[in-house]
Amino acid sequence: MQNDTPTASSPNSSSGINLVKTLGDPNCPHCGGAGYVRYDVPLGHEKFGKLESCICRARDVAESARSRLFAMSNLNRLSHLTFENFNPSGNDRAKFMSAQDRENLHKSFEACEEFARVPKGWLLLEGGYGCGKTHLAAAIANFAVNNGTPTLFITVPDLLDSLRFAFADPETTFEQRFEEIRNAELLILDDFGTQNATAWAQEKLFQIINYRYINKLATVITTNLMLDEIEGRIRSRLQDEEFVNHLMITAPDYRRPEETSNPGISMLPLPEMKAMTFKTFQMREEEIGHEAITTTITEKADKFGNKYKDKEITRIKVTKEDVKTLHDAFSAAADFSQEPNGWLVLLGQSFCGKTHLAAAIGNYRIGLGGQALLVEVSSLLDYLRQTFGRSSDVSFDRRFHEIRTTPLLILDDLKGSGASSVWAEDKLYSVLNYRYNAHLPTVLTSTLRLDEFALSYPNLWNKLLDPTRCQVLAINMPPYRRVVKGGKSAANKKK
């Protein structure tokens, strides 16, 4: 009959005085003070010939494990990163940090504090460089360590190196190191995605994450990757909304307050755009019956088929019907700002007021605590191209994702087909097509006439013809003019 009860690893002598300090409790009925036991099991059993720590050493073993995890974490270097010195409002000198970014950072701070108090489930912190992910993760680690929780805080590259080095470490084995990591009471993986992992390393990383997922062990992961960029098996587990609290931090780089990756391209923070509100918009009824000069630019082709732009200056008299098109656009924009739903397209020649109305929508939504991004189409395309530069610290996929999923996108000055490269027009259509299918509110302005728009973007135009989803308004007004000192007129910066 098999006897799997533990026995002392070495005999205990009852004669004389034992002057040797024992590892375990001298009065322990299992090990007799040896500190280790081996099980009396037959050859071939998984525990045959192996020594295991006796239960009388449980406290010492736990403290030793806690110390090893702390040493592996190098938290001494990060002891200054606490909740107390984290600024949940972000860098006060940040030029491009919006009210929404500050609110987002404050909510992330509160969620991390709550997790530190009650470390259950997983916490995924996603965001760009310098947004505060590592500070918050280290604050959780320091809080846990001060409470006596065995905690491992480690970057993923360092974790993989630690596993590799264990093969040559005389004080431990790979198996022991692997078990310590995956069974840590609290595991915090910083900079997930920066590792250049081999197939072996990637598999070990998955095994650790999968083990902790199955056993519901508290885990924090920080990354500057989007979920779509993470290996499929791991991504699947991170998308478990019932178990993983996914926090997307939008704050700009704290260390570079004068710079930003997104939404710094938005024109809404600019003084000229901030002044464009519904209250400052002029209906221009006083212009009815007055003569105005307009410049029409049309694209023509010479006898060789070469395209060129031809300018034609004409004089027109403003009518009530013309002003009504402006009033209709104003009413549609005001209604859209109250409840952004579907698409709003404003067409008209330069300086007729369409950019003012588009900016007024964005400013109104931001004033209500919402989010809006207003950008010229050409600037947006340049913004996307910049990600391919060597100095870019943001991937094209991240920027592309941020643009096409922004809560309210306002694209100003959409030009005709052929004005940009095939690549640029393809990416622009991908953004617009995604937003249309995702039912994301979008505003477009363009100097194209209705027929020109239809010819330049036939696929998009067919979508815009759905009156249940889109409103297309053409403003038939000449460029806005305002009187300045000296009696001369000057064009106000309206488009």
Secondary structure, 3 states (H helix, E strand, C coil): CCCCCEEECCCCCCCCCCCCCCCCCCCCCCCCCCCEEEECCCCCCCCCCCCEECHHHHHHHHHHHHHHHHHHHCHHHHCCCCCCCCCCCCCCCCCCCCHHHHHHHHHHHHHHHHHHHCCCCEEEEEECCCCCHHHHHHHHHHHHHHCCCCEEEEEHHHHHHHHHHHHHCCCCCHHHHHHHHHCCCEEEEEEECCCCCCHHHHHHHHHHHHHHHHCCCCEEEEECCCHHHCCHHHHHHHCCCCCEEEEEECCCCCCCCCCCCCCCCCCCCCHHHHCCCCCCCCCCHHHCCCEEEEEEEEEEECCCCCEEEEEEEEEEECCHHHHHHHHHHHHHHHHHHHCCCCEEEEECCCCCCHHHHHHHHHHHHHHCCCCCEEEEHHHHHHHHHHHHCCCCCCCHHHHHHHHHHCCCEEEECCCCCCCCCHHHHHHHHHHHHHHHHCCCCEEEEECCCHHHHHHHCHHHHHHHCCCCCEEEEECCCCCCEEECCCCCEEECCCC
